[in-house]
Amino acid sequence: MTTKERILTGIGVGRGLVVGDVRRMPDPLPEPPQTNSTLGADAELGRATVALSETAEDLRDRGRQAGGLAKDVLDALALMADDQMLHADVKNRIDRGATAERAVFDAFAGFASILEAAGGYMAERAGDLGDVANRVIARIMGVAAPGVPQSTTPFVLVARDLAPADTALLNFDIVRALVTTDGGPTSHTAILAREKGLPAIVGAKSAEVLVDGDVVLVDAGKNEIVLHPSAVRIEEALIEAEARKAARAGATGPGRMADGHEVALLANVGSSKSASAAVEAHAEGIGLFRTEFLFLDNDTAPSVDTQQAEYAAVFEQFPGQKVVVRVLDAGADKPLPFLTDDGEENPALGRRGIRALFAHSEILRDQLTAIAQAAAATRADVWVMAPMIATVDETEEFVALCREVGIAKAGVMIEVPSSALLAHHILEIADFVSIGTNDLTQYTVAADRLLGTVADLQDPWNPAVLRLIREVGRAGEVTHKSVGVCGEAAADPTLAVVLIGLGVTSLSMSPIALADVRAEISRFTLAEARELAERVLSSRNAADARIAASAVLTQ
């Protein structure tokens, strides 16, 4: 067996650098055979019903242990296992002679095909159904469900991708890095890694060659996995890892470049608990306060009083500091029964975000009223923005409503190409803009950001996306107004330098990413960032853009 060094590449998440042994996720269970039952329908139905119930409860237990966003995800998976239509389908198949495991397999597959046909977010959930089905079938068969390998020693986890039920309870003292062959920079795995500060390489197709026991060097900052690294390379890597750690520790205070140019470093949060993490990470404020947590899994919108109390709990943690609140962004991957339309063929292009809110103006007015009241009761510098703005007219309508309820700072999100190209006109009306790079990339390249089959297109380094950001940056410079970035791109330290060069004035990210970004931007002047941005813009694709940036940054 060869031990020659080999470089495998993918998309790095974070700046971490880890050396470790590989442990692979086991493959899914094999498809159950299409054989007739010998136990009888009643016995088979009992096996299936117990396994479905136990799987649902197990998922809920995992959610209770994990808490936060993971709990919401796992509760949704438990509902899949509890679905009465699915249970009826399983019973019908068993009544026709199928075994419990085959009936479960076929019922979940049928459910998944319906979701796949729906496209977009619903198609992405089909993969979650497969994971739930595997867990149910494993219980029926009395075998362990495929999952994260158990170990008492640290390892690098390699998988096709990770299911939400697996990621929720990862032991980060044992799992030191993640490598996936599928997925992209906005996949569930990438988001988890970024949130936890775990080095990861996603979309690494060539990592299929890795087997248990392989020694690898995972360098997320360089988008590389080195298979069979030499002793010299490992020593150099450990020295570099210590240098990066020292740089993070030494970068304190407000975001500032080498020439003193200030760039506000803010945090993305979704609750008062995550706001506390932002305070601990020395965020200069909040650049994106997601308010969906108050509305999801409810049949009606929360009252003004309920909303006010929750908003105030976040605002109170940032006295005198900026807190940018995004009003409810429902639709597409976040449907709500009281707000969004049923049966849209492509909800990502339908009534999403501000379109849904304008169609139910009472919900928008109540939310803005609650935000205004919470702001008045605290000392935070509260700014409010609307999601999915596409036109100047939408901007005018939203800003006017903010003014009416007493909100002083009203802005919009730039998430579609039309608003980026109209940024100058939009900023004549709005007080600020914030660029959501995840959606801007999705709509620029016409590739669903939640669909694994097109994950390679979901890359904010795409020069087409960066050119749109430059248009927004120039509009901000002309109008002397703030241009922020609150998408995942802001958490990429190298791309953060490029964004500043494109005219971005603030960056908002997961709290754990702040130290790396703070350290990286402090190494460059504004003039150097602008020069870097121009080089990147001349690239033909995202890969070339990364190479161009790397060539400059390593000089």
C-alpha positions, 0 to 999 in steps of 0.5 A, a space after each residue: 500500500 502506497 504512503 505517498 503524499 496526495 492532495 485532495 481538495 474541496 471547499 474549506 470551512 473556517 481556518 482550522 488545521 488538524 492532523 488525525 486518523 480517518 474514521 468513515 461513516 458506515 454506508 446506509 443499510 441495504 435495501 430490504 428484499 422484496 419477499 413476502 412475510 411469513 409472520 403475518 400482517 398483525 405481527 409485521 404491523 406491530 414490528 413497524 409501529 413500535 419501530 416508528 414510535 421508538 425512532 420518533 422518541 429517539 429523535 426527540 430525545 436527541 433534540 432535547 439534548 442538543 437544544 437550539 436549532 438542532 432541536 427544531 430540526 430533530 423535532 421535524 424529523 420525529 414528525 416524519 416518523 409519526 406522520 399518520 399518512 405514512 403509517 397508513 401507507 405502511 399498513 396497506 403495504 403490510 396488508 398486501 404481504 410485505 414485511 415490516 422493513 420492506 413496507 417502511 422502506 417503500 412507504 418512505 421512498 414514496 414519500 420522498 419521491 413526492 418531495 423530490 418532485 416538489 423541488 427546492 427545499 422540499 426535495 432537500 428534505 427527501 434526504 432526511 426521510 432516507 435517514 429516518 427510514 434507515 433508523 426505523 428499519 435498523 430497529 425493526 431488524 435489531 441492528 445498530 442504525 448507521 451513524 457516527 463511529 464510536 471512539 474514545 480517541 480523536 479522529 477525522 470524520 469522513 462521510 458522504 454527508 451528515 444527517 441532522 440527527 448525526 450532527 446534532 450530538 457530535 462529540 467535538 472533543 472526539 471529532 476533530 474535523 469533518 470531510 464530506 464528499 457531497 454538499 457545499 459551503 451552505 450545506 447543513 454540515 458546513 453550517 454546523 462546522 462554522 457554528 462550532 468552529 470545527 475545521 471542515 472540507 465539504 464537497 471533496 469528491 476525491 475523498 472517496 479514496 479515504 479509508 479507516 486508519 488513513 492519516 490526513 492533514 485537514 487544512 480548511 484555510 487552504 481547502 486541502 486534505 493531505 493524505 499520508 502527510 510527511 513528518 516534515 509537513 506535519 511539523 510545519 502544519 503544527 507550527 502554522 496552527 500555533 501561529 494561527 491560534 496566536 494571531 486569533 488571540 492577539 486580535 482584539 478590539 474593534 475590527 480594524 485594518 492595518 492602516 486603521 480603517 475600521 470595519 464593524 465586526 458583528 454577529 448573526 444570532 437567532 435568539 437571546 441565547 445565541 446573542 449571549 454567545 455573541 457578547 462573549 465573542 466580543 462582537 461589536 453588535 448584531 448584524 443579523 437578528 433572525 426573528 423566525 424562531 418566534 413564528 415557526 411551528 405556530 398556527 398563528 403569529 405571536 402577539 405584539 407583547 410576546 414579540 416585544 419581550 423576546 426582542 427586548 431580551 436580545 436588545 438589552 445585551 447590546 446597550 449602545 451598540 447596533 442591533 440589525 433586526 430582520 423582519 420575518 423571512 418566511 416562505 421557501 424553506 420556512 413555510 408558515 400556515 398563516 402567512 405563505 401560500 400552499 401549493 406554489 410550484 417554486 416557493 423560492 420564486 414565489 411569495 417569500 420574505 417581504 412579498 409574503 409580509 406585504 400580502 399580510 400587512 397586519 403581521 408585518 405591522 405588528 412585528 414592526 410595532 413590537 420591535 419599535 416598542 422593544 427598542 424604546 424600552 432598551 438602549 440598543 441602537 436598533 436598525 430594521 431591515 426587510 428580506 428579499 427586496 427586489 424593487 425600489 417600490 418595495 423599498 419605499 413601501 417598507 421604509 414608509 411603514 417603518 417611519 410610521 411606527 417610529 423606527 428610525 433606521 430602516 434598510 433592506 437586504 440585497 439578496 437578488 440581482 435586481 436589487 444589487 443592480 438598483 442599489 444606488 436608487 435603493 440607497 437613496 431611500 433606505 438608510 442602509 443595506 445588508 447583503 445576504 450572500 447565500 441567497 444572492 449566490 443562489 439567485 445569481 447562478 440559478 442553483 437552489 442553495 439547499 439542493 446537494 446536486 448543485 452545491 458546487 455552484 453555490 459558491 460566493 467566490 463566483 466572480 459574478 456574485 462579487 461583481 454584484 457586491 461591487 455594485 452595491 459597495 459603490 452605491 454605498 460609497 456614493 450615498 455615504 451609507 452602510 453596506 453590510 454582509 450577513 451571509 456565510 461569506 462574511 465568515 470566510 477570513 480571506 473573502 472578508 478582505 475581498 469584501 472590504 475591498 469591494 466597498 463593504 463596511 461591516 461584516 456579520 457572522 457566526 460568533 465563533 468566526 469573529 476571531 479569525 476574521 478580526 485577525 485576518 483583516 488586521 493584516 491588510 490595508 484598505 488599499 491592499 484589500 481593494 487591489 486584491 478585490 480587483 484581481 479576484 474580479 478578473 477571474 473566470 470562476 470561483 476556483 480561479 478567484 480563490 487561487 488569485 486571492 491566495 497568490 496575493 495573500 501569500 506574497 
